[in-house]
Every structure is written in C-alpha cells, then in structure tokens.
Amino acid sequence: MKIVVCVKQVPDSAAKVVVENGKVSWGDAPLVINPWDEYAVEAALRQKEALGGSVTAITIGGEGSKDALKHALAMGADDAILISDPALVNMDTQATAQVLAAAIQKIGGVDMAFFGRQAIDGDAGLVPAQTARLLGWPALTLSSVIKVDGGSVKVERGIEEGRQI
C-alpha cells in the first residue's frame, strides 16, 4: 500500500500569541510539527504495519518546514517531500489543496492520504476534504479507527451520540 501523509510546521501551541502593529502574531514562537498531523503520521504508520507498503510525508513551506518532515521520518515514514517556492507563501486552503493534490498525483499510485484534523495556526480544517475532492476521492474525516479489507475501507469516528461507522 502506498500511503501519503501531509504534515505542516506550526508554532508551538504552548507559545503566547502577541499583537504587533494591530496584527496577531506568534512572535518568535518555536516551530513544531502540527500536533494533529502527528496523529495522522501515527495512523498512516499503523496502516503500513498492517498492510505493508510505504509512507511518504509531504509538506509545503520553506527550509524551516524540513523539521516537520524530519519528525515524520523519525516516527517511521519511509520518505519525505518538501514543496517549496516563494509563490506558495500565504496560500489559502484551496490553493494549498491544489498543490497537495498535484503532488499526490505526481507521486502516482497512492492508495491513501492521511491528514491531521486541522492546523493549529489556522484552524480551518478544510484542506483534507478539498484535497480529496480534487483527487476525486471520498474524504473520511475525523476518523479514530481505520480498517482496510481488500478494496474497502471501514472508518469509525466519534460523534455527539456515540460513534459512526
């Protein structure tokens, strides 16, 4: 199974937000892998362990974003791809999804793509579903249990009334 996991470098959630010149800023907060993406890496690695194959981590950003990829590699990812271009700075969620979908298509033969719930710096949570739509794939969001059996995927997620399968 060929698995991709998309990760993002974000300010540490323990950092204090500051207001500079009327704009909210993370200041000099240290950067870390997005905590939700760390869960996605773990989920991707569990699928690799169960089914075989490989996990490739992808991120968009500058040189500092390499740390998120190094973290994913240290967790067990097989490969990492940094997508970096000055034109990609400050993209909205749709543009981010377009870049990630193009990267996944370029890799070729990808069976599954994992994303964290949302990035803690923007909190939109739109990129996973937008990327799936661009790829023509179903988006199985907020999953807590993932079971692959042949050509089907069974997903469980928590909802207010309990769980949904």
DRENPA-3360 file (N, C-alpha, C; in nm, 2 decimals, always signed):
BEGIN
1 = MKIVVCVK = +0.08/-0.12/+0.00/+0.00/+0.00/+0.00/+0.09/+0.12/+0.00 ~ +0.06/+0.22/-0.09/+0.13/+0.34/-0.10/+0.05/+0.45/-0.03 ~ +0.11/+0.50/+0.08/+0.04/+0.60/+0.17/+0.11/+0.73/+0.17 ~ +0.04/+0.84/+0.16/+0.10/+0.97/+0.18/+0.04/+1.03/+0.31 ~ +0.12/+1.11/+0.38/+0.07/+1.18/+0.50/+0.12/+1.32/+0.48 ~ +0.02/+1.42/+0.49/+0.05/+1.56/+0.47/+0.07/+1.62/+0.61 ~ +0.18/+1.69/+0.63/+0.21/+1.75/+0.76/+0.24/+1.90/+0.74 ~ +0.24/+1.97/+0.85/+0.27/+2.11/+0.85/+0.35/+2.15/+0.97;
9 = QVPDSAAK = +0.44/+2.24/+0.95/+0.52/+2.30/+1.06/+0.44/+2.42/+1.11 ~ +0.41/+2.43/+1.24/+0.33/+2.53/+1.30/+0.40/+2.58/+1.43 ~ +0.36/+2.70/+1.48/+0.41/+2.75/+1.61/+0.37/+2.65/+1.72 ~ +0.46/+2.64/+1.82/+0.43/+2.55/+1.93/+0.30/+2.60/+2.00 ~ +0.21/+2.51/+2.03/+0.08/+2.55/+2.09/+0.10/+2.61/+2.23 ~ +0.22/+2.59/+2.29/+0.24/+2.65/+2.43/+0.29/+2.79/+2.42 ~ +0.32/+2.84/+2.30/+0.37/+2.98/+2.28/+0.25/+3.08/+2.30 ~ +0.29/+3.20/+2.33/+0.19/+3.30/+2.36/+0.18/+3.38/+2.23;
17 = VVVENGKV = +0.05/+3.41/+2.19/+0.02/+3.50/+2.08/+0.04/+3.64/+2.12 ~ +0.10/+3.72/+2.03/+0.12/+3.86/+2.06/+0.05/+3.95/+1.95 ~ +0.02/+4.07/+1.98/-0.03/+4.16/+1.89/+0.07/+4.27/+1.85 ~ +0.11/+4.27/+1.72/+0.21/+4.36/+1.68/+0.15/+4.45/+1.57 ~ +0.16/+4.58/+1.58/+0.10/+4.67/+1.48/-0.04/+4.64/+1.44 ~ -0.12/+4.60/+1.54/-0.26/+4.57/+1.52/-0.29/+4.43/+1.45 ~ -0.18/+4.35/+1.44/-0.20/+4.22/+1.38/-0.15/+4.11/+1.48 ~ -0.23/+4.00/+1.48/-0.20/+3.89/+1.57/-0.07/+3.82/+1.51;
25 = SWGDAPLV = +0.02/+3.79/+1.60/+0.14/+3.72/+1.56/+0.19/+3.62/+1.66 ~ +0.25/+3.51/+1.61/+0.31/+3.41/+1.70/+0.45/+3.46/+1.76 ~ +0.49/+3.57/+1.71/+0.62/+3.63/+1.76/+0.73/+3.53/+1.72 ~ +0.82/+3.50/+1.82/+0.94/+3.42/+1.80/+0.91/+3.28/+1.85 ~ +0.78/+3.23/+1.84/+0.75/+3.10/+1.89/+0.83/+2.99/+1.82 ~ +0.87/+2.89/+1.89/+0.94/+2.78/+1.82/+0.84/+2.70/+1.73 ~ +0.89/+2.65/+1.62/+0.80/+2.57/+1.53/+0.81/+2.42/+1.56 ~ +0.70/+2.36/+1.55/+0.69/+2.21/+1.57/+0.60/+2.15/+1.46;
33 = INPWDEYA = +0.60/+2.02/+1.45/+0.50/+1.95/+1.37/+0.36/+1.98/+1.42 ~ +0.27/+2.00/+1.34/+0.13/+2.02/+1.39/+0.09/+1.90/+1.47 ~ +0.04/+1.92/+1.59/+0.00/+1.80/+1.67/-0.10/+1.71/+1.60 ~ -0.20/+1.77/+1.53/-0.30/+1.68/+1.46/-0.23/+1.60/+1.35 ~ -0.13/+1.66/+1.29/-0.06/+1.59/+1.18/+0.03/+1.47/+1.24 ~ +0.07/+1.49/+1.36/+0.15/+1.38/+1.43/+0.06/+1.26/+1.45 ~ -0.07/+1.28/+1.48/-0.17/+1.17/+1.49/-0.19/+1.11/+1.35 ~ -0.19/+1.19/+1.25/-0.21/+1.14/+1.11/-0.09/+1.05/+1.07;
41 = VEAALRQK = +0.03/+1.09/+1.11/+0.15/+1.01/+1.08/+0.14/+0.87/+1.15 ~ +0.10/+0.88/+1.28/+0.08/+0.75/+1.35/-0.02/+0.66/+1.28 ~ -0.13/+0.72/+1.24/-0.24/+0.64/+1.17/-0.19/+0.58/+1.04 ~ -0.11/+0.66/+0.97/-0.05/+0.61/+0.84/+0.04/+0.49/+0.87 ~ +0.12/+0.51/+0.97/+0.22/+0.40/+1.00/+0.15/+0.28/+1.05 ~ +0.04/+0.29/+1.12/-0.04/+0.17/+1.16/-0.09/+0.09/+1.04 ~ -0.13/+0.17/+0.94/-0.18/+0.10/+0.81/-0.06/+0.04/+0.74 ~ +0.05/+0.10/+0.74/+0.17/+0.04/+0.68/+0.21/-0.09/+0.75;
49 = EALGGSVT = +0.21/-0.08/+0.88/+0.24/-0.20/+0.96/+0.14/-0.32/+0.93 ~ +0.02/-0.29/+0.92/-0.09/-0.39/+0.90/-0.09/-0.44/+0.76 ~ -0.06/-0.36/+0.66/-0.08/-0.39/+0.52/+0.05/-0.40/+0.44 ~ +0.16/-0.35/+0.49/+0.28/-0.34/+0.41/+0.28/-0.21/+0.33 ~ +0.39/-0.19/+0.26/+0.39/-0.07/+0.17/+0.48/+0.04/+0.23 ~ +0.45/+0.16/+0.19/+0.54/+0.27/+0.23/+0.46/+0.40/+0.27 ~ +0.52/+0.48/+0.35/+0.46/+0.61/+0.39/+0.55/+0.72/+0.35 ~ +0.50/+0.82/+0.27/+0.57/+0.94/+0.23/+0.51/+1.06/+0.30;
57 = AITIGGEG = +0.59/+1.14/+0.37/+0.54/+1.26/+0.43/+0.56/+1.38/+0.33 ~ +0.46/+1.46/+0.32/+0.47/+1.58/+0.23/+0.44/+1.71/+0.31 ~ +0.52/+1.81/+0.29/+0.48/+1.94/+0.35/+0.51/+2.05/+0.25 ~ +0.45/+2.16/+0.26/+0.47/+2.28/+0.18/+0.53/+2.39/+0.27 ~ +0.64/+2.45/+0.23/+0.70/+2.55/+0.31/+0.84/+2.58/+0.28 ~ +0.91/+2.66/+0.36/+1.05/+2.69/+0.34/+1.14/+2.59/+0.41 ~ +1.27/+2.63/+0.42/+1.36/+2.54/+0.49/+1.32/+2.50/+0.63 ~ +1.26/+2.59/+0.70/+1.22/+2.55/+0.84/+1.12/+2.44/+0.84;
65 = SKDALKHA = +1.05/+2.42/+0.74/+0.95/+2.31/+0.73/+1.01/+2.17/+0.73 ~ +1.14/+2.17/+0.70/+1.20/+2.04/+0.70/+1.20/+1.97/+0.83 ~ +1.19/+2.05/+0.94/+1.18/+1.98/+1.07/+1.05/+1.90/+1.09 ~ +0.94/+1.94/+1.03/+0.82/+1.86/+1.04/+0.84/+1.72/+0.96 ~ +0.91/+1.73/+0.85/+0.94/+1.61/+0.77/+1.04/+1.52/+0.85 ~ +1.14/+1.58/+0.91/+1.24/+1.50/+0.99/+1.16/+1.43/+1.10 ~ +1.07/+1.50/+1.16/+0.99/+1.44/+1.27/+0.91/+1.32/+1.22 ~ +0.85/+1.33/+1.10/+0.77/+1.22/+1.04/+0.87/+1.11/+1.01;
73 = LAMGADDA = +0.98/+1.14/+0.96/+1.08/+1.03/+0.93/+1.13/+0.96/+1.06 ~ +1.15/+1.04/+1.16/+1.19/+0.98/+1.29/+1.08/+0.89/+1.35 ~ +0.96/+0.92/+1.32/+0.84/+0.84/+1.36/+0.83/+0.71/+1.28 ~ +0.89/+0.70/+1.16/+0.89/+0.58/+1.08/+0.85/+0.60/+0.93 ~ +0.82/+0.72/+0.89/+0.79/+0.74/+0.75/+0.91/+0.70/+0.66 ~ +0.89/+0.65/+0.54/+0.99/+0.60/+0.46/+1.06/+0.71/+0.37 ~ +0.98/+0.81/+0.34/+1.03/+0.92/+0.25/+0.97/+1.05/+0.29 ~ +1.03/+1.16/+0.25/+0.97/+1.29/+0.28/+0.99/+1.38/+0.16;
81 = ILISDPAL = +0.89/+1.46/+0.13/+0.90/+1.56/+0.02/+0.87/+1.70/+0.07 ~ +0.96/+1.79/+0.04/+0.93/+1.93/+0.07/+0.90/+2.01/-0.05 ~ +0.78/+2.07/-0.06/+0.74/+2.15/-0.17/+0.76/+2.30/-0.13 ~ +0.86/+2.36/-0.20/+0.90/+2.49/-0.16/+0.91/+2.59/-0.28 ~ +0.85/+2.70/-0.27/+0.85/+2.80/-0.37/+0.80/+2.93/-0.31 ~ +0.87/+3.04/-0.34/+0.82/+3.17/-0.28/+0.68/+3.20/-0.32 ~ +0.63/+3.15/-0.43/+0.49/+3.18/-0.48/+0.39/+3.11/-0.39 ~ +0.43/+3.01/-0.31/+0.34/+2.93/-0.23/+0.32/+2.99/-0.09;
89 = VNMDTQAT = +0.38/+3.10/-0.06/+0.37/+3.16/+0.08/+0.23/+3.22/+0.09 ~ +0.17/+3.20/+0.21/+0.04/+3.26/+0.25/-0.07/+3.22/+0.16 ~ -0.07/+3.09/+0.11/-0.18/+3.04/+0.03/-0.31/+3.02/+0.12 ~ -0.42/+3.03/+0.05/-0.55/+2.99/+0.12/-0.56/+2.84/+0.11 ~ -0.67/+2.79/+0.17/-0.68/+2.65/+0.18/-0.70/+2.58/+0.05 ~ -0.77/+2.64/-0.04/-0.80/+2.58/-0.17/-0.67/+2.57/-0.25 ~ -0.58/+2.68/-0.25/-0.45/+2.67/-0.32/-0.36/+2.56/-0.25 ~ -0.37/+2.55/-0.12/-0.29/+2.45/-0.05/-0.34/+2.31/-0.10;
97 = AQVLAAAI = -0.46/+2.29/-0.11/-0.52/+2.16/-0.15/-0.48/+2.13/-0.30 ~ -0.48/+2.23/-0.38/-0.44/+2.21/-0.52/-0.29/+2.17/-0.53 ~ -0.21/+2.23/-0.45/-0.06/+2.19/-0.45/-0.05/+2.05/-0.40 ~ -0.11/+2.02/-0.29/-0.10/+1.88/-0.23/-0.16/+1.78/-0.33 ~ -0.27/+1.81/-0.39/-0.33/+1.71/-0.48/-0.24/+1.69/-0.60 ~ -0.18/+1.79/-0.65/-0.09/+1.78/-0.76/+0.04/+1.70/-0.72 ~ +0.08/+1.72/-0.60/+0.20/+1.64/-0.55/+0.16/+1.49/-0.54 ~ +0.04/+1.46/-0.48/+0.00/+1.32/-0.47/-0.02/+1.26/-0.61;
105 = QKIGGVDM = -0.07/+1.33/-0.70/-0.08/+1.28/-0.84/+0.05/+1.25/-0.90 ~ +0.15/+1.34/-0.87/+0.28/+1.33/-0.93/+0.35/+1.20/-0.87 ~ +0.33/+1.18/-0.74/+0.39/+1.06/-0.68/+0.34/+0.93/-0.76 ~ +0.21/+0.93/-0.78/+0.15/+0.82/-0.86/+0.12/+0.70/-0.77 ~ +0.01/+0.63/-0.80/-0.02/+0.51/-0.74/-0.05/+0.52/-0.59 ~ -0.08/+0.63/-0.54/-0.11/+0.65/-0.40/-0.25/+0.59/-0.37 ~ -0.25/+0.50/-0.26/-0.37/+0.44/-0.22/-0.45/+0.51/-0.12 ~ -0.38/+0.58/-0.03/-0.45/+0.66/+0.08/-0.36/+0.78/+0.11;
113 = AFFGRQAI = -0.43/+0.88/+0.15/-0.37/+1.00/+0.20/-0.42/+1.04/+0.34 ~ -0.33/+1.06/+0.43/-0.37/+1.10/+0.57/-0.34/+1.24/+0.60 ~ -0.43/+1.31/+0.67/-0.42/+1.45/+0.71/-0.46/+1.45/+0.86 ~ -0.40/+1.55/+0.93/-0.45/+1.58/+1.06/-0.58/+1.65/+1.05 ~ -0.65/+1.66/+1.16/-0.78/+1.72/+1.17/-0.78/+1.87/+1.11 ~ -0.68/+1.94/+1.16/-0.66/+2.08/+1.12/-0.53/+2.13/+1.16 ~ -0.48/+2.24/+1.11/-0.36/+2.30/+1.15/-0.39/+2.40/+1.27 ~ -0.31/+2.39/+1.37/-0.34/+2.48/+1.49/-0.32/+2.62/+1.47;
121 = DGDAGLVP = -0.25/+2.66/+1.36/-0.22/+2.80/+1.33/-0.34/+2.87/+1.26 ~ -0.41/+2.79/+1.18/-0.53/+2.85/+1.10/-0.66/+2.79/+1.15 ~ -0.66/+2.67/+1.19/-0.78/+2.61/+1.25/-0.90/+2.59/+1.15 ~ -0.87/+2.60/+1.02/-0.98/+2.59/+0.92/-1.03/+2.45/+0.91 ~ -0.94/+2.35/+0.89/-0.97/+2.21/+0.88/-1.03/+2.18/+0.74 ~ -1.00/+2.26/+0.64/-1.06/+2.24/+0.51/-0.98/+2.16/+0.41 ~ -0.85/+2.17/+0.43/-0.75/+2.11/+0.33/-0.77/+1.96/+0.30 ~ -0.80/+1.88/+0.40/-0.82/+1.74/+0.37/-0.93/+1.71/+0.28;
129 = AQTARLLG = -1.05/+1.77/+0.31/-1.16/+1.74/+0.22/-1.15/+1.81/+0.08 ~ -1.09/+1.93/+0.08/-1.06/+1.99/-0.05/-0.96/+1.91/-0.14 ~ -0.86/+1.86/-0.07/-0.76/+1.77/-0.15/-0.83/+1.65/-0.20 ~ -0.91/+1.58/-0.12/-0.98/+1.46/-0.16/-1.07/+1.49/-0.28 ~ -1.14/+1.60/-0.27/-1.23/+1.64/-0.38/-1.15/+1.66/-0.51 ~ -1.04/+1.73/-0.50/-0.96/+1.75/-0.62/-0.90/+1.62/-0.68 ~ -0.88/+1.52/-0.59/-0.83/+1.39/-0.64/-0.94/+1.30/-0.69 ~ -1.07/+1.34/-0.66/-1.18/+1.25/-0.69/-1.20/+1.14/-0.59;
137 = WPALTLSS = -1.15/+1.16/-0.47/-1.15/+1.06/-0.37/-1.26/+1.09/-0.26 ~ -1.31/+0.99/-0.19/-1.40/+1.03/-0.08/-1.31/+1.08/+0.04 ~ -1.37/+1.17/+0.11/-1.30/+1.22/+0.23/-1.36/+1.16/+0.36 ~ -1.28/+1.08/+0.43/-1.33/+1.02/+0.55/-1.26/+1.09/+0.67 ~ -1.34/+1.19/+0.72/-1.28/+1.28/+0.82/-1.30/+1.24/+0.96 ~ -1.22/+1.30/+1.05/-1.23/+1.28/+1.20/-1.23/+1.14/+1.24 ~ -1.16/+1.06/+1.17/-1.15/+0.91/+1.19/-1.07/+0.88/+1.31 ~ -1.12/+0.78/+1.39/-1.05/+0.73/+1.51/-1.00/+0.59/+1.49;
145 = VIKVDGGS = -1.08/+0.51/+1.40/-1.04/+0.37/+1.37/-1.05/+0.36/+1.22 ~ -0.95/+0.30/+1.16/-0.94/+0.28/+1.02/-0.91/+0.13/+0.99 ~ -1.00/+0.06/+0.92/-0.97/-0.08/+0.88/-0.98/-0.09/+0.73 ~ -0.88/-0.15/+0.67/-0.88/-0.17/+0.53/-0.89/-0.32/+0.51 ~ -0.98/-0.36/+0.42/-1.00/-0.50/+0.39/-1.02/-0.51/+0.24 ~ -0.91/-0.56/+0.18/-0.92/-0.57/+0.03/-0.93/-0.43/-0.03 ~ -1.04/-0.41/-0.11/-1.06/-0.28/-0.17/-1.15/-0.19/-0.10 ~ -1.19/-0.22/+0.03/-1.28/-0.14/+0.10/-1.21/-0.08/+0.23;
153 = VKVERGIE = -1.26/+0.03/+0.27/-1.21/+0.10/+0.39/-1.33/+0.12/+0.49 ~ -1.31/+0.08/+0.61/-1.41/+0.10/+0.71/-1.36/+0.20/+0.82 ~ -1.43/+0.30/+0.84/-1.38/+0.41/+0.93/-1.48/+0.43/+1.04 ~ -1.43/+0.45/+1.16/-1.51/+0.48/+1.28/-1.47/+0.62/+1.33 ~ -1.57/+0.70/+1.36/-1.54/+0.83/+1.42/-1.64/+0.86/+1.53 ~ -1.60/+0.94/+1.63/-1.68/+0.98/+1.74/-1.78/+1.09/+1.70 ~ -1.90/+1.08/+1.74/-2.00/+1.19/+1.72/-2.07/+1.21/+1.85 ~ -2.15/+1.32/+1.86/-2.22/+1.35/+1.99/-2.30/+1.24/+2.05;
161 = EGRQI = -2.36/+1.16/+1.96/-2.45/+1.05/+2.00/-2.37/+0.92/+2.03 ~ -2.24/+0.92/+2.01/-2.16/+0.80/+2.03/-2.06/+0.78/+1.92 ~ -2.08/+0.69/+1.83/-1.99/+0.67/+1.72/-2.06/+0.64/+1.59 ~ -1.99/+0.67/+1.48/-2.04/+0.65/+1.35/-1.95/+0.56/+1.27 ~ -2.00/+0.46/+1.20/-1.92/+0.37/+1.12/-1.95/+0.39/+0.98;
% end
